[in-house]
Amino acid sequence: MLMADDTIERLVFGRNLRRARKLAGLNQTELAELLEGPVDQRTISRWERGHEPRIERRREIARALGQPLDFFYDESVLDD
């Protein structure tokens, strides 16, 4: 069964978000505290499970984790 491209993109973003967070040595709560606005551990968890945030938030996450935005769309994570 083939997944829609947007489903794959969300899955890739979520897995790479988790990878970047762990590389930064942060737990979900610590990452949430680095971001502006109403973000908590549950929100980070949802994003890591495939509920992709708005593009402005994705840019903020990339800056907070010290990664280029492209890092979050590296599909090689699907091979893990």
C-alpha positions as protocol buffer text, in pm:
chain_id: "A"
residue {
  index: 1
  type: MET
  ca { x: 0 y: 0 z: 0 }
}
residue {
  index: 2
  type: LEU
  ca { x: 141 y: 337 z: -104 }
}
residue {
  index: 3
  type: MET
  ca { x: 124 y: 636 z: 128 }
}
residue {
  index: 4
  type: ALA
  ca { x: 33 y: 981 z: 1 }
}
residue {
  index: 5
  type: ASP
  ca { x: 327 y: 1218 z: -40 }
}
residue {
  index: 6
  type: ASP
  ca { x: 200 y: 1449 z: 235 }
}
residue {
  index: 7
  type: THR
  ca { x: 176 y: 1153 z: 477 }
}
residue {
  index: 8
  type: ILE
  ca { x: 535 y: 1055 z: 401 }
}
residue {
  index: 9
  type: GLU
  ca { x: 649 y: 1416 z: 442 }
}
residue {
  index: 10
  type: ARG
  ca { x: 483 y: 1441 z: 784 }
}
residue {
  index: 11
  type: LEU
  ca { x: 634 y: 1108 z: 891 }
}
residue {
  index: 12
  type: VAL
  ca { x: 979 y: 1217 z: 774 }
}
residue {
  index: 13
  type: PHE
  ca { x: 949 y: 1552 z: 952 }
}
residue {
  index: 14
  type: GLY
  ca { x: 842 y: 1384 z: 1276 }
}
residue {
  index: 15
  type: ARG
  ca { x: 1121 y: 1128 z: 1276 }
}
residue {
  index: 16
  type: ASN
  ca { x: 1380 y: 1392 z: 1196 }
}
residue {
  index: 17
  type: LEU
  ca { x: 1241 y: 1623 z: 1463 }
}
residue {
  index: 18
  type: ARG
  ca { x: 1293 y: 1348 z: 1718 }
}
residue {
  index: 19
  type: ARG
  ca { x: 1642 y: 1280 z: 1582 }
}
residue {
  index: 20
  type: ALA
  ca { x: 1740 y: 1650 z: 1597 }
}
residue {
  index: 21
  type: ARG
  ca { x: 1597 y: 1687 z: 1947 }
}
residue {
  index: 22
  type: LYS
  ca { x: 1796 y: 1388 z: 2071 }
}
residue {
  index: 23
  type: LEU
  ca { x: 2113 y: 1513 z: 1898 }
}
residue {
  index: 24
  type: ALA
  ca { x: 2065 y: 1840 z: 2087 }
}
residue {
  index: 25
  type: GLY
  ca { x: 2034 y: 1643 z: 2412 }
}
residue {
  index: 26
  type: LEU
  ca { x: 1684 y: 1770 z: 2485 }
}
residue {
  index: 27
  type: ASN
  ca { x: 1370 y: 1599 z: 2602 }
}
residue {
  index: 28
  type: GLN
  ca { x: 1032 y: 1706 z: 2465 }
}
residue {
  index: 29
  type: THR
  ca { x: 960 y: 1941 z: 2755 }
}
residue {
  index: 30
  type: GLU
  ca { x: 1295 y: 2115 z: 2719 }
}
residue {
  index: 31
  type: LEU
  ca { x: 1238 y: 2169 z: 2347 }
}
residue {
  index: 32
  type: ALA
  ca { x: 890 y: 2307 z: 2416 }
}
residue {
  index: 33
  type: GLU
  ca { x: 1040 y: 2559 z: 2658 }
}
residue {
  index: 34
  type: LEU
  ca { x: 1274 y: 2688 z: 2384 }
}
residue {
  index: 35
  type: LEU
  ca { x: 984 y: 2770 z: 2151 }
}
residue {
  index: 36
  type: GLU
  ca { x: 762 y: 3077 z: 2155 }
}
residue {
  index: 37
  type: GLY
  ca { x: 395 y: 3062 z: 2234 }
}
residue {
  index: 38
  type: PRO
  ca { x: 169 y: 2786 z: 2359 }
}
residue {
  index: 39
  type: VAL
  ca { x: 385 y: 2477 z: 2308 }
}
residue {
  index: 40
  type: ASP
  ca { x: 405 y: 2193 z: 2557 }
}
residue {
  index: 41
  type: GLN
  ca { x: 541 y: 1838 z: 2569 }
}
residue {
  index: 42
  type: ARG
  ca { x: 219 y: 1698 z: 2420 }
}
residue {
  index: 43
  type: THR
  ca { x: 253 y: 1927 z: 2117 }
}
residue {
  index: 44
  type: ILE
  ca { x: 611 y: 1813 z: 2057 }
}
residue {
  index: 45
  type: SER
  ca { x: 496 y: 1452 z: 2088 }
}
residue {
  index: 46
  type: ARG
  ca { x: 220 y: 1509 z: 1829 }
}
residue {
  index: 47
  type: TRP
  ca { x: 469 y: 1666 z: 1589 }
}
residue {
  index: 48
  type: GLU
  ca { x: 705 y: 1371 z: 1631 }
}
residue {
  index: 49
  type: ARG
  ca { x: 417 y: 1136 z: 1548 }
}
residue {
  index: 50
  type: GLY
  ca { x: 337 y: 1314 z: 1221 }
}
residue {
  index: 51
  type: HIS
  ca { x: 123 y: 1617 z: 1299 }
}
residue {
  index: 52
  type: GLU
  ca { x: 340 y: 1869 z: 1115 }
}
residue {
  index: 53
  type: PRO
  ca { x: 340 y: 2229 z: 1244 }
}
residue {
  index: 54
  type: ARG
  ca { x: 301 y: 2542 z: 1031 }
}
residue {
  index: 55
  type: ILE
  ca { x: 605 y: 2650 z: 828 }
}
residue {
  index: 56
  type: GLU
  ca { x: 681 y: 2941 z: 1063 }
}
residue {
  index: 57
  type: ARG
  ca { x: 694 y: 2700 z: 1355 }
}
residue {
  index: 58
  type: ARG
  ca { x: 909 y: 2455 z: 1157 }
}
residue {
  index: 59
  type: ARG
  ca { x: 1162 y: 2736 z: 1098 }
}
residue {
  index: 60
  type: GLU
  ca { x: 1160 y: 2819 z: 1469 }
}
residue {
  index: 61
  type: ILE
  ca { x: 1217 y: 2453 z: 1558 }
}
residue {
  index: 62
  type: ALA
  ca { x: 1508 y: 2431 z: 1314 }
}
residue {
  index: 63
  type: ARG
  ca { x: 1669 y: 2741 z: 1467 }
}
residue {
  index: 64
  type: ALA
  ca { x: 1616 y: 2615 z: 1822 }
}
residue {
  index: 65
  type: LEU
  ca { x: 1777 y: 2281 z: 1737 }
}
residue {
  index: 66
  type: GLY
  ca { x: 2060 y: 2430 z: 1531 }
}
residue {
  index: 67
  type: GLN
  ca { x: 1966 y: 2245 z: 1213 }
}
residue {
  index: 68
  type: PRO
  ca { x: 1885 y: 2368 z: 863 }
}
residue {
  index: 69
  type: LEU
  ca { x: 1520 y: 2324 z: 768 }
}
residue {
  index: 70
  type: ASP
  ca { x: 1625 y: 2073 z: 501 }
}
residue {
  index: 71
  type: PHE
  ca { x: 1749 y: 1840 z: 778 }
}
residue {
  index: 72
  type: PHE
  ca { x: 1388 y: 1771 z: 872 }
}
residue {
  index: 73
  type: TYR
  ca { x: 1302 y: 1646 z: 522 }
}
residue {
  index: 74
  type: ASP
  ca { x: 1588 y: 1396 z: 478 }
}
residue {
  index: 75
  type: GLU
  ca { x: 1401 y: 1083 z: 374 }
}
residue {
  index: 76
  type: SER
  ca { x: 1690 y: 851 z: 464 }
}
residue {
  index: 77
  type: VAL
  ca { x: 1536 y: 842 z: 812 }
}
residue {
  index: 78
  type: LEU
  ca { x: 1271 y: 609 z: 667 }
}
residue {
  index: 79
  type: ASP
  ca { x: 1542 y: 346 z: 624 }
}
residue {
  index: 80
  type: ASP
  ca { x: 1606 y: 338 z: 1002 }
}
